[in-house]
Each structure stands twice: as C-alpha cells, then as structure tokens.
Amino acid sequence: QLDENDGAYRLNKNLKDVVKQNFKMLLLTNPGERMMDPDFGIGLETFLFEPNEESVQMQISARIEEQVQKYMPFIEVHDTYVIPEKDSGSLHITISYDVLPLGEADIVTLSLSQNGADF
C-alpha cells in the first residue's frame, strides 16, 4: 500500500498492526498453500459461490475460530459477520477481536471476490 512516509510499502509500526496483518494472511491463505504447514489457512476463496445459508456462515465462523485458536491464540474473536453475495460471487466479512496481550480491540473487514480481496 502506497504511503507518503514509507514509500511503496506501508510499514507496520506497532504490534496491533502486525497482528492485524497476520490475521489477514490467515484469512486469505488456502489450506495447503503454505509450505511445511498444510493446515494453515482458512481458505475463504472456497466459500465464494456457496449459497447464502446459515450453515455456510456457521462453517466459515467455525473455521475462523479453529484456525485462530491454533495459530493466533493471543487473540480472542468476539463476532464474525459473514455476508455472501452469490449473484456477484463475493463475500463480505467483518470480524471483531481483542489482542489479549495488548488489551486492545480491533476489527478486520474484507470483501473477497473472484478478482481478489479488498480491505
């Protein structure tokens, strides 16, 4: 991301930003994509064209909880809102969480489509 101070790449300058970036990577990585750890990743792309049903939303939320407990146990997820749009093939997700060691709350919001992700 272009930044006036940092140049071509915006730098993470505090732990809260580093945690958020790592959380984004966990959300966007497909299982099997990371070398030496085939279980890492939630694989949100696999849900893009799923029906807008509560069972699919619960499956996404459960996968997020499972992966966070395994790879990021220092955060606590509070709420996960999943809004799939089957017609456009996009998925909108908002996750509120606490970074326990910092005692700070944060939110990740992303829109994922067949063209990529937008935060």
C-alpha positions in Angstrom: 0.0 0.0 0.0 1.5 3.3 -1.1 2.3 5.6 1.8 3.7 9.2 1.9 6.1 8.5 4.7 7.2 4.9 4.0 7.2 4.9 0.2 5.9 2.0 -1.9 5.1 -0.2 1.1 3.3 1.0 4.2 5.1 -0.4 7.2 3.6 -1.9 10.3 4.9 0.2 13.1 3.2 -1.3 16.2 2.2 -4.7 17.4 -1.5 -4.2 16.8 -0.9 -3.6 13.1 1.3 -6.7 12.9 -1.4 -8.8 14.5 -4.0 -7.5 12.1 -1.7 -8.2 9.1 -1.1 -11.7 10.3 -4.8 -12.2 10.8 -5.4 -11.1 7.2 -2.9 -13.6 6.0 -4.6 -16.4 8.0 -7.9 -15.4 6.5 -6.7 -15.3 2.9 -4.4 -18.3 2.8 -5.9 -21.6 1.5 -5.0 -24.8 3.3 -2.1 -26.5 1.6 -0.8 -23.2 0.2 1.8 -22.6 2.9 4.9 -24.7 2.7 5.6 -27.1 5.6 2.2 -26.4 7.2 -0.6 -27.7 5.0 -3.3 -27.0 7.7 -2.5 -23.2 7.9 -5.2 -21.0 6.4 -9.0 -20.6 6.4 -9.5 -20.6 2.6 -12.2 -18.0 2.3 -12.0 -18.3 -1.5 -13.5 -21.7 -1.3 -16.7 -20.1 0.0 -17.2 -17.5 -2.7 -20.0 -19.3 -4.6 -21.6 -21.1 -1.7 -25.3 -20.4 -1.0 -26.2 -17.7 1.4 -27.3 -20.1 4.1 -26.8 -20.0 7.8 -24.9 -23.4 7.7 -22.3 -21.9 5.4 -21.9 -18.8 7.6 -21.5 -21.1 10.6 -18.9 -23.2 8.8 -16.9 -20.1 8.0 -17.1 -18.8 11.6 -16.1 -22.2 12.9 -13.1 -22.4 10.6 -12.0 -18.9 11.7 -12.3 -19.9 15.4 -10.4 -23.2 14.8 -7.5 -21.5 13.0 -7.3 -18.6 15.4 -7.1 -21.0 18.4 -4.3 -23.0 16.6 -2.2 -20.2 15.0 -3.1 -17.0 16.9 -4.1 -18.0 20.4 -3.2 -14.5 21.6 -6.4 -13.0 20.1 -10.0 -13.6 21.1 -12.6 -13.4 18.3 -15.9 -11.9 19.5 -18.2 -11.5 16.5 -17.9 -12.7 12.9 -20.4 -11.4 10.4 -20.4 -13.2 7.0 -22.5 -11.9 4.1 -22.1 -13.9 0.9 -23.5 -12.5 -2.3 -23.9 -15.5 -4.6 -25.0 -13.4 -7.7 -21.9 -11.3 -7.7 -19.7 -14.1 -6.3 -18.4 -12.0 -3.4 -18.1 -12.5 0.3 -18.1 -9.7 2.9 -16.7 -10.5 6.3 -16.3 -8.4 9.5 -14.5 -9.8 12.5 -14.2 -8.1 15.8 -11.5 -9.3 18.1 -9.2 -8.5 21.1 -5.5 -8.7 21.1 -5.2 -10.1 24.6 -1.5 -9.2 25.5 -2.2 -5.6 24.4 -5.6 -5.3 25.9 -6.8 -3.7 22.7 -9.8 -4.4 20.4 -9.7 -4.2 16.7 -11.8 -5.1 13.6 -10.9 -6.7 10.3 -13.3 -6.0 7.4 -12.7 -7.5 4.0 -14.6 -8.0 0.8 -13.5 -11.0 -1.3 -14.4 -11.6 -4.9 -13.1 -13.7 -7.8 -10.9 -10.6 -8.6 -9.2 -10.6 -5.2 -9.6 -9.1 -1.7 -10.2 -5.6 -0.6 -9.7 -4.4 3.0 
